[in-house]
């Protein structure tokens, strides 16, 4: 089973792919997609849609996890990200792929047993789980890998 994790954004979108084979997990890949800088939101959304369509077609995941939005102080940015998230969700749902959503706190707690874990703790846990030579960089990559792993654990 292929599990895909997506962290939506308008400038950068994080992805991680994990394959679950019986009880083992294999990290296939993790990366970031950048949209073209300084173009309109509408054009960014079109780029995101094309990238998501290509990604799902190429890897054919059985499960997809999309991070829930967290609004802190910048509601304008949050609204733009909500638009990007909608484009992503639409592409997933039109293909009838099983969709899960979690908050960052839920992910940290599942991977490190501490919902208030720091990025470094999450990175180290991912390094240990997947027997990586070094911690995944940048730190958001550990989030992506951890979430895909957690989704595979919780949904057998």
C-alpha positions, 0 to 999 in steps of 0.5 A: 500500500502506498501512503501519501502525505501532503502539507498544503501551501501556496508557495511550497507544498511538502510531500512524503511517500511511504510504502507499507508492506505487511508490517514494514514501512519503506520510505519511498521519497520526500520532497517539496514542490515550489510554485512560481514566485510572484504570480497570482494566486489563481496561477499558483492554484493551477500549478498546484493542481497540475502537480497533484494530478501528476503525483497521484497519477504516477504513484497511485496512493491508496491513502492520502493524508492532508494536514489540517489548517492552523490559523495563527495570526495571518488570516490572509495567508491562511485563506490562500492556503485554504484555497490550495488545500481545496485544490488538493482535496478535490483531486484526491476526492474525485479519484475516491482515494481514502483521505485522512486529516490530522493536526500537527499535535496529533502527529507529534504525539503519535510519533514521539508520545509527546504532543509538544515535541520539538522539531528535533525530537520528531526528526530523531524519531523518524531517523530511528524508525526508518534507520536513516543515516541522518535526520531528514532535512529540512525539518518539515521533511520529518513531519511529512514522513512521520505523518505518512508513517502514522497514517499507515499505523492507524489505518490497518 
